[in-house]
Amino acid sequence: MTWREVTFGALILPLTGVLCSCHRSAGPVPPGVYPPVVNDDLRGKEFRVGNPTGSFTWSFTDASFAMEGRMPKDVLDFMLGPGNVAESITGKWKLGDGKLSLTELAADGKAVPKQPVVPVFRTGPIRVQFGESQYVFGWAPADK
């Protein structure tokens, strides 16, 4: 698959690779109606996230997360504040009400005062939104 850009009021950037697992429900989900992202969709998983200007992995444990790689400027600006750069961002995460709350951030091992809240939703695949840009979660290879 090649990089494609689709605009729906925000930039949506599909990734190569297999997309994350689907939430299982009691019955079929009507077209255009998706279940919310739940903890088990993220916990213990590592995703490849990115666009043509940057690509990184985002992994989740029970309570912590790590973002590593060449993160795009809009992700860095949203997470760390305008003009800041880092090769890794770590911290704690909590999911609730369609939002991913990120706390106790550290960029390249240095504490960051921001506590961003990232809208997270499913439109088939799991997506997160940094400002006006959306990113799709895709599986990172198990053997890295």
Summary of the structure (lengths in Angstrom):
residues: 144
radius of gyration: 14.7
end to end distance: 19.4
largest distance: 46.4
contacts: 380
relative contact order: 0.23
helix: 8%
strand: 44%
